[in-house]
C-alpha cells in the first residue's frame, strides 16, 4: 500500500510538471517572443501595431496566472489526499 501511494505521488508530480512545462512555460516563452517583437516594432516607430499585441500579451498573462493557480490548487489537493513527502 505504501509503494502504491508513493507511485501515485510520483505520477501526480510528473503530471503536474508536464502541465507546467506544456502550459505555463509555453505561455511565458510566447509572451517573451511577443514582447521582443513589440520592442522592435516600437523602435521602428510602429506604435500603432503595438496596441493589439499588448492586449494579446495581457490576456496571455491572465491565462497563465489562472493556469498556474489551478496547478497549485491541484498540487495542494494532492498533498492533502496522498501526503507528499
Phi, psi and omega in degrees: 000320180295318178296319178299319177296317179295321177294323178294320178296315179298319179295319177297316179298317179295319179297316180294319178298318179294319178299318180293318181294311184285330185263281187298312181298318178298319178296317180296319178296318178297318179295320178299319178295317179297319179295321177295316177300318180298315178302313181295320180296315180294320178301329180270005178086019183261047182301330182299325179283343187290327186301313180296321179294319177300319178297320178296317181295317178302317179294319178298320179297315179299317181292321178296318178297317178298317180295318179295319177300316178299316181294321179294318177298320178296320178296316179297319179293326177293321180298316183286330182281318186250326181091079176299145180247000000 
